[in-house]
């Protein structure tokens, strides 16, 4: 464990204002604690939240802001109480780096729902009172509880997106039992989240249909990701022909869009889970009450 005082030895890329433009930024990480892991960052995924935060679209950005919460790297140092990781291990860090560790949710390993509020990987308040800075940087110091082991033979570049986009899709799919081979899945939107939904759907043995507003996504959906069908969302005839035919729908679109047409595609008792971030959600109650 290092006992030296922190120095500005971490190189990051930071936004300085609402323009969101990133530029090199040297800063200090907190001193390694007894329960901490210091990670040399090798890869960091790009999430839409990085763009919205650097541009202060939620009105709470603290500058300079170093984004990035799909972090993968190699352990370079561990605190004296750390037992899950050792120097040289491949490791990942997701969207949060701390929580109260004492509430109902933390005790159930659901720290992301911490009753007192979890600490975001960037633009949050760290244990030492400083503002957390994310994975667009050379290294990071994190409590071992919020780190995840990555198999040595798994490509680190592929692991990074799993730490936000991946788990954001995987968790609700498993929670709502969408891992039943032979069932039908619709995926709305083919951005980062949509990609993951298609890949998990195929891995679960589902029949996957992609809904998109962009015809240019068709080849990617069918030939690269292996979806079974591609539908242009604005094609009303195709939409009507698919009424009450889906067991599950994962809505991964972040742009504003109507919900009623997609609700009509669900079988009675079907499940739609929303993982995207449209600015509002509106649908007719009849879509729930009568299945139309």
Secondary structure, DSSP 8 states (H G I E B T S, - for coil): ---S---S-EEEEEE-STT--EEEEEE------TTEEEEEEEEE---HHHHHHHTTTTS---SSB-----EEEEEEEE-TT--S--TT-EEEE-SEEE--SSSHHHHTT-GGG-TT--EESSSSB-TTSSB---SSBSEEEEEGGGEEE--TTS-HHHHHGGGTHHHHHHHHHHHTT---TT-EEEEE--SHHHHHHHHHHHHTT-EEEEEES-GGGHHIIIIIS--SEEEETT-HHHHHHTTT-EEEEEE---S---SHHHHTTEEEEEEEEE-S--S-----THHHHT--
